[in-house]
Amino acid sequence: MGFLDRINQKAVVEDEDFAYEDGDFVDYTDEEYFESEDADVTPIRSVANVDIARIVTVWVSSYKDIKDFAVEYRNGLPVILNLSEAADNERARIVDFALGLCFGLEGVFSRISDDVFLLTPHSVSIDSRGSDDEHDFAR
């Protein structure tokens, strides 16, 4: 008997495993248990179509503070990352981490200014308005 045969044999459900005592089984074939066709049904909406209720802004000055924005971004919230108070060597480490976080979660990392970055989850799109030219935030 091969390896897969042994797994398949263990996965087979025996009828005796599902034996019912008298009174344990309820027959739901009566029409009263089914909803009528006149029932109001709410259409199902995709979660991606729901507007984001909040955007998190975080001022990070050292690498040890990255958890402040990483947890929020991992939970699917857009994050504005302000590094104006970070030293240059710390800024490089934080940006590298944020780039890896965005890449790993299939999001977008955008530069807003020299000190401010936008981390956008894959479920959120960025729209630009106010000019005929498209803005390239991902410089």
Secondary structure, 3 states (H helix, E strand, C coil): CCHHHHHHHHHCCCHHHHCCCCCCCCCCCCHHHCCCCCCCCCCCCCHHHCCCCCCEEEECCCHHHCHHHHHHHHCCCCEEEECCCCCHHHHHHHHHHHHHHHHHCCCEEEECCCCEEEEECCCCCCCCCCCCCCCCCCC
